[in-house]
Amino acid sequence: MARRLRVDIAFDSDDVRPVGQIAWDSARRSAAVEWDPSFVAAPLPISPYHIKTLAGLYRTGNTAAFEGLPGVFGDSLPDGWGRLLIARELERRGSGRTAITPVDRLAIVGTHGMGALIYRPEERVVGPNSVDLEWFADLATSMAEDASVEDLRKARAAAGGSAGARPKLVALLDVETGRVRDHRRTPERGERQVLIKHRATTDSPTAIEEEEAYARMARAAGIAMPWTMVLRSGRGDAFFAVERFDRRGAGRVHMHTAAGMLDVDFRQPSTDYENLHKLVRWTTRHAGDQDEMFRRMAFNVLAHNRDDHLKNHAFLMDAGGGWRLSPAYDVSFSDGPGGEHHLTIAGEGRQPGRKHVEAVGQALGMKPAAIAALIDPVRAAIADWPRHADAAGVPSRRAKQIAGYFAT
């Protein structure tokens, strides 16, 4: 297993910049980062909130947040489905789960993870494969319990370091023909670089259609959403396909979640929407991004999306070091932990409504007219929920059930 990895940031094949080396300190159970001299000489703000200086070794101040990795590198780690695949593979190979360190996991992510950070030497994986959606659906349904080592390695390669609880893979999709190819191949004309989800065994039977309906509704509310569609296999299995925003043609974009930027465990309550707005303001210094975050807060409250933890909000950095808010993602009907929002709204997590959204705006110094101008289009889009649900294929009975949860 890897003890030390080289870290680069790769914006494209002609623009790969050394960042440094990362090694696992077993005594401290944390990683140490040694910055590359060229990165020190021409730095990029890859994690501007916590990494203030490039002098000496860098370690995280919160070893519990990302298993001892600094948040900027912890964002590269798969969780949920990707972590399950690694664990199952280690079991099949006779290795204990405790034998693998977070730096080993970064080696497994290697050069094909999310965002622009790459890690070498990477753990050897299978070569590019054909992508069989029915095989993927069967693997997702069994939660990989009976899968062979070969199948697990193939699924791990297909997952591409993606995070989140649902079974997923990343791929190249030709929308016209429906052809799906391995994400590690060179994109061809007409192909979109997508993340493809299958519903989890605990999800609603129509979870895929529901997420598509929410994506349509969010766009109608003026929220920046990637391209999405419901994809079906030959036998009718449903998948949610969403275009990757960490890829631009053959290029890559550095991505940093709010949890990674703050270096906190997204599973634990640590902040609220007001402070998330302040992080957006501080990071991007862009009025449009501040308005966008306010729309998303209003949408999540009014449309009952309570899976709004800090890993479901992210920022994108370009090759010049400029930061912007990423498009919205993982937007769907959700009850949240214990029926509450991960992020409270003016102190309320269980029964927030418009007055709480307005209170956040007031605390941020927004005028009532500006608050209303952002909330009202969101309310109008949510009022049109039956049309969005029908267009996405959500059964009317389920659509009415979801609408009963919408806040006022």
C-alpha positions, 0 to 999 in steps of 0.5 A: 500500500502507498506510504507517500503520494505525489499530488498534482493539479491537472487542469488539462493534459498540457497544464499539470502543476505539482502541488506536493507530496502527502504521506501517512503518519501512523503515529499521529494517525494523520497525513502530512503534506510537503508542498512542492517548491514550484507550488510555493513559488507560484501558489494557487488558493486550492483551499483558501479558508484553511491553508493560509501559508505554504511554509513547512509541513501542513496537517489538518487541525481536525483529524476527525473530519476526513480521517486525518486528511486535510479537507482539500484532499479529503474531498477526493475520497469516495464515501458511501457507495465507493467506500463500500466497494473498496471494503467489499474488495478488501474482504474478498482479497482477504485483507482487513479494512483496518489495513488501509489508510486514507492515503491508500484510498487516495492512491485508489482514486489515483488520476481519475477522481472527481475534480482536478487533483490527481494522486500518483502512484495510483493503485492498479485497477482494471483497464477501460471496460464497456459499461453495462447498465443492467450489470450495474443495476444488479450490483447496486441491488445486491449492494455488492455482497455477492460480487466477485473481486473482478466485478468489484474492481470494475465497479470501483473503476467505474465509480471514479472516486464519486461520493454520496450514498447512492450506487453510482458510476461516471461515464461518457453518454451519447444522448442520441444513441444511448451509448454509455462508455468508460469515463477514462476514454477520450470523449467523442463528439456528442458525448456528455461526461455524466454521473449515473445514479441508481436508487439505493435499496432504502429509496422510494421506488421512484427516487430516480424520477423524483430527482429528475422532477426536482431538477426541472423544478429547481431550473424553473426556480432560477437555480443553476442546475447541470443537464439531467435526464432519466436514463433506462436500460434495455430491460427498463432499469431507471437511472439518473444521469447528471452532467459533471461540472468538474469536467469541461471538455478534455479539461478538469476543474478543481472542486472543493465542498463546503465541508472540505473547505471548512475542514469539518465532518459533514455528518455532524451539525457544525454550522447553519445557512447564515454562515454558509452564505457568509462562506460563499460571500468570502470565497467567491466575492460574487453578488450573483453567487450570494443570490444563488445560495439564497435561492437554494436555501429557499428552495430546500426549505420550501420543497422539503430537501433536507439532505442539505449538508455541507458536502452537498454545497461546493465551489469550483476554482479555475486555473487562475485561482478564481472561485465560484459557486458550483451548480446545485446537485443532489437536490431531491425530496428528502426528510433529512436526519431525524426529519430535520435539515442538516443546516438550520435556518434562523435556528429552525431545522424541523419546521422552517418556513418562509419567515425563517428564510426571510430572517436569514436574509435580514441577518445578512443585511438584505432588504425586504424587496430583494428577499422577496425577489429571490423567494417568489420565483422559487414559490412559483416553481414549487407551485408548478410541481405537478407539471414537473412531476408528470414530465419526469414520470413521477406517479400522481399518487407519489407526487401528491404525497410529496407535495403534502410536505412542502412548506409555506 
